[in-house]
């Protein structure tokens, strides 16, 4: 059964008292099965972002326990901080990670909201995918007025809370719970102590934009004249176009700039249906799914652009950082680096690393750790605080921590040599295939930018890309093969006293044997792919590396042959004759192809090598 994993990221209005923060996080960690991923306090914002993951029920319980402690420890009547906030626990979003949907997370937000409202007597609002009505989807709209305006807000029937009493809780304020996509909290650091410098750039970046101006005297947008709509003159906020009617300008914004003007105005609290004459004109920001403000952080002694990327696939950290670098340079400023608050999805950081490597003219298809390190360096993620990849990146490729693949070479060989049945031939076959793929990658990367023509260059890029995928999958199989064998051995140790116990033991043993077949068969198939790319690397790579490629497809053949041998040895225990009848021909055909490729590639390589020796 697939595991169900939810992420929860409550933001607590306390960033200065370590003892209070620790009590909140201890309450979160007290729930079995919940893993605390990150605790990020900010003294200037007086806010702590807590990130944890777990199964749906455990995450809801952990969130409630943390909020209950916050209700006891935090008094919003004395709270001051740079970040907008409405309550002791300001927001508490649930994010789907694995085996759950956004609808599932919306239900979790409602469960939490109902309990907080009932047991803690706190007003609760729902936002984003959990919102009870469309006008409450936007967090900024729900939070408008913040804690200071909450008492008056609760008197408005339109702002009756979704759960809890419609009365002011002076100590706590209100909770905003919801379900959303993964949000990257991302800060960009400037070589300035002036908050207005950060704010000027933040307003350029964010989707909702800023009040439009014309006639700037310098790069700072605030130097220009503010625009307003007037009858017969409806300026575009993003260029010098002036429409005679609002509809003219609306059409122009859609066709020339690609954004719906009414949506932009709505994001800035202007209802175009009620008329816009006399209202401010707004300029659309550079990036969708991007919210940003500027602030000064005393702990860092510098101004920061604080950004929330609500859909990093639309707008990535690299997108906004590179734009901010250009905007800063135009203003005589320097971006010194950036900071990720909480955790970041593996894919987001991995894609950034590859993009930076490509921009540097390097091959982007290198080991995962190298790509992530390139992202950390290029984004400047260690500028104001340490950045530990193991703690800050969520969704890393599967590994077996402390497993065989993590052992030193000598220790691994010694482990294989001991009088134990595992690790055995299956793990060694997988290792052989991974080494073949690694050598193919090496030859392709050594020839980067030096291939004999564009076609050869593209072929080698494809080799490098495939090689990393195959290498990583086969390294995983080193441990998976041993794990599969151990699962079979555990099934053999099950009790076999009664008829029911015997039947269960037999069924589990058959499951274990089939797994012990599937893993080495996958090893054989991947190793054959490693043979193919090593042969391609030999044909198109640097001639001086021909023997590296030849060793690559030769040792990868050992992965094919070894994998299939390990499949065959387990056939004898399978009682499902139809299963064996289906699998055997597939293995024979794969081995036939591997034999033919080895013969042709060896012949080609030997001939090339002989020619090189004679020249």
N, C-alpha and C positions, 0 to 999 in steps of 0.2 A: 504493500500500500504506500502511495506517495506521501511524503511528509507535508504537513501544512504549516507554513511559516509566515508570520505577520511581523512587520516592523512597526514600532510605536515611537513617536518622537515628541513627548511632552516638553513644553517650554515653561519653566518655573521662574517666577519673578523674584529671584534671589541669586545674586552672583558674587556676593562679597563675604558671606559667612560660611567658611568651609564646614563647620560643624552642622549647620542646618542642611546644607547640600548633601552631606554624608548621610544624614538621617533619612532624607528622601530617597537616595539611591539604595540605601540598605533595605528600605521597605520594598523597592522594586525587586531587588535581588532575593528577597525572602520567598519569592514564589518559585517552586520547583520547575525546572525546565526553561526558565526565562534567562536569557544571557544578556548582561549589560555590555553594550558595545562601545559606548562613548559617553563621557561627561565633559561638557564644554562650558565652563563658567566665564562670564565676562563682568568685570568690576564696573566698567563704564556703563554698560547696558543694564547692569544689575539684573542679570538674566542668565539662567543656566539651561542649556539644551541637553536633554538626556535622551540617549538612543538605546533601545533594547529590542530584542527579537525573541520569538517563541511561538508556541502553538496559540491559536485564537483565544481559547479560554484563559490560558495562563497570562497572555498579554493584557487582556481586559482586567484581570485581577491585579496584576502588577501596576497598571495605570491607576486603578482606584486606590490602591494602598499608597502610592506616591502622592496622589492628590489629597488624600485624607491627612497625610503628614504635613503637606504644604498648608492645608487649611488650619492646622494647629500652630504652625511655626511662623507663617508669613502674615503680616498685617499690612494690607494695601494702603491704609491711611497714612503710613509713613514712607511708602515706597517712592523712590525717585530713580529714574534711569533713562538712558538715551533711546531705548527701543520702545515703540508703541506697545501698549499692553492694556488688558482689561481685567485681569484677575491674578490671583496667587499662582494658579496654573493657567496661563493665558490661552494657549492652544494645545490640543492633544489630538494629533492626526494618526490614523491607522493607514498603513501602506502595505499592499499585497506584495509578497516576496516569492512564495512558492506554494502551489496547490490551493490558492485562494483567489477569489475574484474581487473586483472593486465593490460589487454589491455585498459580498461577505463582509468587507471592511466597513461599509456603511452601516450594516447591522450591528457590528461591534461598537461603532461610535454611538449608536442609539442605545445599546445596552448600557454602556458606560454612562451616558448622559442621564438616563432614567435613574440609575442608582445614585449618581452624585447628587442629582436634584432631590431625590427622596431621602437619602440618608444624611447628606451634609447640608441640606436646605440651601443649595447654591443655584442661582439661575444658570441654565445651560442653553447655549445656542449651537445649532448644527450648521456646518458650512461645507463647501465644495460638494463632493459626490454624496454626502449624507444630508445635504440641505433639504429642509422641509418645503421650501419654496424657491423659485428661481432668483429672487432678489437677495437671497441670503447665501448664494453660492460663493461670492467674492469675500474673502477674509477681511480685506481692507474695509469693505462696506459694513460688515458685521461689527468690526472693531471700532468703527467711527465714533468719535467722542471719547474713546478710551475709558479708563476707570473714572476719571473726573466727571464725565458726562453720563455715566451709567444710571445714576439715580433718576435723572430726568428722563432718560431713554426708556426706563422700565415703566414710566407713567403713560407712555404712548401705546395704545392697544396694538398698533402695527408692529411693535417690538416686544410683544409678549414672548417670553422665552419658550423654547421647545420643551424643556423639562424644568422642574423645580419651581419655586415660588416666584411670582412676578413682583417681588419686593427686593429692595436693596439690601445686600449683605455687605456691610461696610468693611469687615475684616478681609473677606475673600474677593469680593467683586463678582465676576462671572467667569464661567468656563466656556470656551469655544471648542467643540469636539467635531471631528470630521473624518473623512476618508479622501485620500488624494493619491496622485501619482508620486513617484519618488521626487523629492525636492532637494536640490543641492543648494545649501547655504554657503555662499561664496563671497569672500571679501577681497578687494583689491587695494593694495597699500600704495600710498603716495609719499614722495619726499617732501611733505608739507605738513604743517601743523594747523592749517587753515581749513576748517570744516567746509567753507563755501567752495573751496577748490574741488573737494570731493562731490559736493552737491551738484555743482555745475555739470560735471561729467555724468553723474548718476542720472540726472534728468534727461540727458541725451540718450542714454542706453535703454532706459526702461520703456516698456511697451506703451504705457499710458502717456508718455511724453511730458510736455511742459507747456506753459503759456508761450504763444508764438510772439516773436519780435522781428523787427526789421531795422536795418541801419546800424548793425553792430560796429563798434569802433575797434574791437580786437577780437581775439578768439573766444573770450568769455561772453556767453550768450546774454548775460545780464546787462551788457553794455548797450543793447538796442532798445528800440521803442516798442512797447506792448501793443498788440493789435486787438481790436474789437470788431465784431460784426455790426454793420449798419445797413439800413434799407438801401438796396441798390449796389452795395459793395460788400461782398462776402469773401474775404481773403483766404487763400490757402496758407496753412501754417508751415508748409514744407517747401514752398517756392514763392515766386513773385506773382503767381496767378491771382486774379481778382474776378470772381464770378458776379454776374449781375443778380443772380438768384442763388439761394442756398442750394437748390437742386443742381445748378451749374457746377458749383464748387464740390458738391458731393460726388458728382459724376467724374470730375477732374481728379479728385483724390483716389477714387477707385481705379481709374484707368492709368494715371500717371505715376501714382505712388503705391498702389496695391493695398489700400486699407479702406475699410468702411468708416466714413466720417462720423456717422451717428454713434457707432460703437466707441470711437475715440472720445467723443464728447460725453457719452454716458459714463465712461471710466473716470471722467473728471466732473461728475455730478451735474451734467447739463442734459436735460431732456429736449432733444431737437424738435420733438412733436409739439412742444409748448412755445416754440419760437426761439430764435437765437439773437435777434437784434439787441445790441447793447451788451451781449455776453462776450467773454474773452475768447479769442481764437486759440486753438491748441495745435501744437506741432507734434506729430507722431514720433515716438522714439524709434531707435534703430532695431530693436529686437523683440520678437514675440516671446511670450512665456517668460518674461523677464521683469522683475520688480526690483527697484533699487533706490537707495537713499544715501546721503553722505553724512558722516559723523566724524568726531575726533575721539580717538582712543587714548586715554591718558597712560594706560599700561604700556603702550607701544610708542608713545610720544609722536604720533603722526595721525594724519587724516586717512580715513578708509572709505571706499565705496562699498557699501553693504548691499549684497545682491541675493535675491532668491530666484533660482532658475526652476520654474515649475514644470518644465518639460525639457530636459537637457537634450533630447533628441532633436528638438526644434532649435534650441539655442544652447550651445555647450559652453563650459568654462573657457575653453580656448577662444571661442567666438568673441565673448565679451572682453576677455583680457587683451586680445590683439587690437580690438577697437579702442579700448581704454588707453592702451599704449600710444596710439596715434593721437587721440584726443588730448592726452596729457602732454605729449610733445608739442602740440600746437599751442599749448598754454604755458610753455616753459617749465613743465613739470616732468617728473620721472616716475614711472611705476617701478617700485622696488621689489615687488613680488606679490604674492597672493596667499590666501588662507582658506582652507575648507573647514567649516564648522560642522562637527558631527562626522558623518561618514559619506563616502562617495561611491557610486556604483562602479564596479570593475570596468565595465564597458566604456564608461565615460572617460576614465583616466587612460585606459588602453588606447582608445581612439585618438585621444590628444597626443599621446606619446608617438603613435605611428605618424600622425600628421606632422609633428615637429621633425621626426627623423627624415621624412620625405622632403620637407622644406630645406633640410640641411644637405640634401643630395645623398643621403645614406639609405641603405636598404631598411625598410620598416619591418621586414619579416625576420626578426631575431628573437631570442628567448623572451618570454613574457616579462621576466624580471628586468631585462634590459629596457624594454619598451616602457614599463612603468617608471623606471628610474629616469628615463629621458623626459617623461611627462612631469615628474616632480621637479627636476632641474629647470625645465623650460617654463613651467608655470610659476616658478619661484616659491614653491610651497613650504620651504623651510625659512622664509624670510623673517617671520616674527615668532615662530614656534616650531618645535620638532614635528616632523610628519613621518609617522611609522606606518608603512604600507600594510603590515599585517593587522594593525588595529583600525586603520582609517578606511580601508577599502572593503566593501561588502560585495559578495558574489564572486569571489576569486575562484578560478578553476579548481575543480576537485583534486585533492591530494590525500595522501595517507601520512599525516604528520608523524614523524618518528618511524616511518615505514622503511622498507628495503631501499627505495629510491633515494631516501634521505641519508643513507649510510655512506661513510667514506669508502672509497674503492677497495682498499685493503680489508676493511671490516666486512664488506659485502662478500668478497671472495672467500674470506675465512668462514663466514656464515654458511655459504653454499657447501663448503668442504666438510661440514660437521655431519655427524651420523643422525641426521634428521631428514624426513622425507620432503620437507618444504623449508626454504625455497628450493625448487628443483628445475627440471628442464623447461617447464612452461615459462617460469620467470626469466630464465636465461634466454629463451627464444625471444621474449618481448624485449629484453635489453639489447639483444643483437639487432633486432629490427630498428629500435630507436637509434642505435649508433649508425646504422646505414642511412637513416633519414638525416641525422646530424651531419654526416659527411657530405651528403648532397647539398644541405643548406650551406655548409662551409664553402664548397666550390662555387655555388651560385653567388654567394655574397662577396667572395674574393674577386669575382669577375664583374661585379656591379659597375656599370659605366664603361666597361672595357670589352664588351662582347662584339663579335664580328657582325654587326648589323642590327637593325631594329627588331627583326623577327627573333633573333637569338636573344636579344636583351629581354624581350617580353617573355620568352620561354623560360629564361633563368629566373625572372621575377616570379613566375608561376611556380617554379621549382621551390624557391625559397619560401613562398607562402604555404605550399602544401607540406613542405618538410617540417615546418614548425608544428603544424597541426598533427601530423603523423607522429613526430617525435614525442610530443606531449601525451598523446593517447597511448603510445606504447610504454612510456615511462609509468603511466598509471597502471597499465596491464601487468607490470612487474609485480606490483603489490596485489592487484586483483586476482592474478592466477593463484597466488598463495592463499588469499582470502577464500577463493572458491574451493580449494582443496580442504581448507580448514572447516568450511561449512559442511562438506561431505563427511568429514571425520566426526564432526559433532552429531550429525544425523546417525551415524553408526553407533554412537555411544548412548543413544536414547534407550529407555527401558523396553524390553520385549517379553514381558511376562504374560499378560492377557492377550486375547485375540485382537482387541482394539489397539493395544500398545504395539503389537507386531505390525498391524496394518499401517498405523501412523509412522512407525519407524521406516517401513518399506517405502512409503510415499515420500517421506523426507529424503531418503537416500537417493531415490530417483530424481528428485528435484536437484539435489546436490550434484549428482552425476551430470545432469544436463547443463548445469551452470559450469561445471568443470570442463564441459565440451565447448560451450559457447565462448568462453574467455579465450582459450587458445586458438579457436577458429577465427575469432576477431583479430588475434595477434597475427595469424597467418595472412589474412586478407590485408591488414595494414602493412605488414612487412613486404607483401608483393607490391603495394603502392610505393613503398620506399625503394624497392628495386627499380621501378619505372622511373622515378625522379632522379635516382643516382645515375641511371643510364643516360637520361637526358642531360644531366649536369656534365657527364663525360663528353657528350657530343658537342655541347655548346660552351662549356666552361674553358677557363684558362688551361692551355695545353700542359703547363707545368704542374697542374693539379690533377692530371689524368689518373694517376695511381690512387689518389684519395677517393675519387669517384668509383674506381674499380673495386677498391676495398669496400666501399659503401654498398654496391649492389651485391657483392659476394657475401658479406656478412648479413645483409638483409635476407638473402636466400636462406641462410641458416635459421632466420626467424620464421620463414615460410615452412621450411621442412620440419623444424622443431615444433612449431605450432600444430601442424597436421599429425605428427607422431603422437602428440599429447591428446589429440582428438581420438585417434584410433585406439589408444590404450584404454580409453574410457568407454568405448563402444561395447566391450565385452560384458559390462555390468548393466547395460540398458535393457529393460524387458519390453520396451515399446519397439517392435520390429519395424513398424512403418516409419518411425522417427529415424532409425538407423538407415533404412532403405532410401530415405530422402537425403540424408546428410552425406552418405558415403560418395555418391557421384559428384556432389559439389566439391568435396575435398580432392577427389581424383582430378577433376578438371582444373582446379586451382593449381595443383602441383604440376600438372602438365604444362600450363602456361608459364609457371615459374621456371621449370627446366628449360623450356624453349628460350625464355628471355635471358637466362643465365648463359646459355650457350652462345646466343647471338651477341650479347653485350661483351662477353669475355673475348669472343673472336674479334669483334670490332676493336675493343680496347687493346688487345695484344698486337693487332696489326698496326694501330696508331703508335703504340709504344716502340715497336720495332722500327717503324719509319723515323721516329724521333731519334732513336739511337744511331741510325745510319747517317742522319743529316749533320 
